[in-house]
Amino acid sequence: MFASDMSLPNMLYGRVLKSAHSHARVKAMDVAGAEAMGAVTLTPDEVPDVVYCPRLVSIPEATYRDWRVLTDKPRYVGEPIGAVAAESEEEAQRALEAVEVEYEVLGASFDALDAMRPEAEAIHERIYLEDDLLDVESNVGCALDITEGDPKALEDADVVIERTYRTNRRYHNQLEPKSVLVRPEPDGGVSIWSTTQTIHNTRLLIHDIYGIPVGKIRVYKVALGGSFGSSIHVNPVVNIAVGLALKSGRPVKMSYTREEDIRDHCSYQMIFKLKLGANRDGKLAGGRLEAYLDIGAHQIQAYPLLGCVVGWWVSLYKLPYVEYTGKAVYTNKVPSCAFRGYGNPQITWVVETMMDELAGELGVDPLDFRLNNYIGEGDLFWGQGPSVKSIIRSCGVEEILTKGAEMVDWYNRPKAGAQTGRFRRGWGVGRGYHTSSAGAPVPSSIVDFGGAMLKMNEDGTFDYVSALMDHGCGTQDAHVKIVAEELCVPVEKVNIIKADTGTTIYDVCTHASRGVYSGGGAALKVAGKVKTQIREFAGRILDAYPHAVRIRYDEEGDRTVVYAEGIEGREVTYREVAETARHKNWGTVSALESYRQPSCPPHFTGYFIEVEVDTWTGKVKPLRVVAGADIGTVINPLLAAGQVHGGMAQGWSMSLLEDTPYDPETGDLVNGGSIANYKVPTSNDLLDLDDFTVFFADTYEPTGPFGAKGLGEGALNPVAGTVANAIQDALGVRFFELPITPIKVLEALREKEG
Amino acid sequence: MTINKVNTHIVPIEFEYHAPGSLDEAVGLLERYGEEAQILAGGTDLIPQMKQRKAEPKHVVNIKRIPGLACIEETPDGFRIGALAKLRAVELSPQIKEKIPLLSEAAQSIGSVQIRNLGTIGGNICNASPSADMATPLLVLDATVHIYGRDGAKTCSIAEFFQGGGDINLGRGEFVTGFTVPFPPVGAGSAFEKVGWTTFDIATVNVAAVVTLKGGKIDHCSIALGACSPAPVRGVLAEAALIGKEPSAEALEEAVEFIAACVEPRERWRRAPPEYRRRSSKALAMDALSRAIERARRFP
């Protein structure tokens, strides 16, 4: 059951009133027509006067706030300025169309660099950071500069390349549009079923906005129809629906249409100016990165992202000198938020592209150049930004690159750019990584801990309760496996219990590829505690020392047995332990624990991709993919391979297809909000499974549950760089803007070859 | 304020739904309501248009209850295909696959299985999109359109049926009941080619071609191009350039040079600039002709 599928008796259907202008003041709003139809309406002056940030992952000192539930100063086409609720979706839609709005239209910017010009209209005049009200200058929402090392290292480099790159602005295109069902409760509280990656942060934000005591807000876990980062923050529809439910006193359901969803969230478009230097010995000398993040009309996690962009960059390769200046710039566009990889696919595309260029200048093989410079075991790692540092304890980079190279016979590949026919083939290599969680040995500006409860039932089975959301990637499945492994039971003996904020302890969010590593860490911790108690109780029953008893699964009897080795008759089943504990009033074998990981180990990935370009139509086809991943112990090989396939598909799409440009005339999306005009590849556009090989490096992460790390984001991050390198290999043309569409390919070829 | 109207989920407009049981009943409704009526023939175009408010008919006339409109019948002149024949049925019909594989190939290229199970050949043609995938095969095969109106049944050639800019040749009260698609000449090879951004996408360019060979020379050649002019068009200059020639690579290259002169892509079409359509229509014409020739060669 998804939030979109749910309904309750006496429920109203809500619809959001969206701004028709990309920047305006709402002078007047007349809801009389809607109310005459019997609809409940909600206007900006009826919601709490609270300015918030919808993402509660960072600590307050790192959380800029500029959102309201409904605004009377919309800053993008589609921004919620009101809402209605009625007995059916059709009635609600008719009521919505009856609302009259008078606007005073203001100037708008649709490009980060334009928005920084002095004459550009201010999108936000003031925003909050903790209790401070900050003036916004040049539409820069926040900024971060970091310099490390000696600038001479870069100045004296033998080879220096400097380029400007521009990424695309991608829509998450998750299967389930944002949805919520809110029920007002007799005690003044609310119950919420919503599309979210974090039930606890949803509860906290509703508390912050509406002042309802935390314990009277219950947010229930419901299956999530995909997210890719678009519900790390609490989606605006949730806050609006709560307002409608409180005003109407009735349950309110709101499900965004696809057109609303595409105007609700997207990735961060980034403009990079990157300078990298290298020396003839094949080592990088240093780099300078200017990053302009187009964050759209509001901040969701711009400041932490500024830290991650530099973190992702400097943790790919060893750079003796690093100079970074990052600016997050407001534009009159849909607010950007995390999208699988959180800036990492963007910067990795740029770096991996330039690594190939540098290798070419130095006359070394691009693969050897990478092997010569990567950051690996024992090195300091700060992928999650300058406040999250730890030492790398497991690394499969070399294995991924050398084994992959063997599999595709890399060093004997055809010479680049030698082809002249209509169809031209090329090979690309690219590598990357992502952090598994945002854990670190010391507190940072990011909250990263979770928790779980595990109890033994009277029949010797277990109930596992956790607030951690599963997006459909099998995270909970991994937890069950971890618990089952620790307790020597088949996975069927571990039940996942439906849960909500009232029955679970805090988990920050399923994001940052932390589900298995961090969430699984909590699962292992409670399983370990439960195991200790089982040993205690079994020890009492067997008259044996708890630390000396052993545990085995007896397949024939389908039961787990605790026994004292070598001593006849000294054994007891889990079921007997649980029963005895109940009869003798020892209590329930159970554990409830919070858990914080001490590190955020990178999971490493590498791709080898062969493409074929049709130089007459500009279409690019994938021919062969070999992908290697170092995720420590592989908990579920099929699901893990599936993550890599999905990462390839999403990365392929990022490289060649996706973008959401704006029409400055209307201020709206060129695609008009329609996914018929927003293409992503289907299985028919990708490879035969026979041509797609995934392998896993033989590594073990000492801090991970049973040696495991994450994978979700690392599976995507290197793809765009690899595809771009393969296209360059085929055509001898390098592209500095994503996506590389058939139209751009033909234009570039015409320029090169006429 | 279209931002608050346009979507692909809710139909909030009120309309009257009609399901006539006969051709004459349908004509009566269409005559009575004129511009206010729209025919529902599957709904894969009309329903999204109503949700997006590009169409706001006061009367929706669903013709599915009229007997015989979903037929696929082999006749001595070719196939009689009813307007309501599902695209999926055209794609899967063993007789069509055997006798006019071009139709099957074009139908298969449309959307997804779900779309093809709802969408009909009549809807695909009467929606009058320049990119309609069934249009180019019907053009190269010189299909006949069957029309019914106040004065009974009449026919019109498919070439005359498209009038460009989304217009079709139908008078008040008239509607399409089906098509007669002649068999290709004996020994013909045919091919359908399409480029879109993905396989589910509508065509950025589509091309259909039919070729026969006689004594090692091209005897018959017809080629049609979609999505690169206001209506699907025949590539007559390219056809003329090939007839009587040996099907060599040089001849083909010369012929497709004429393609650019046959198409008129519009600047305002956002999906791709005219230059892209011109270049890729030439590429697809080459592909379609080459494949059609290769298939014609297989004929003993």
Interface residues (C-beta under 8 A of the other chain):
Chain A: L17 K18 S19 A20 V77 G78 E89 E90 E91 Q93 R94 L96 E97 V99 V101 T257 R258 E259 E260 R422 D614 W616 T617 G618 K619 L657 D668 V670 G672 G673 S674 A676 N677 K679 V680 P681 T682 N684 D685 T741 P742 I743 L746
Chain B: M1 T2 I3 N4 K5 V6 N7 T8 H9 I10 V11 P12 P48 Q52 V195 W197 T198 T199 F200 D201 I202 R270 R271 A272 P273 E275 Y276 R279 S280 K282 A283 L284 M286
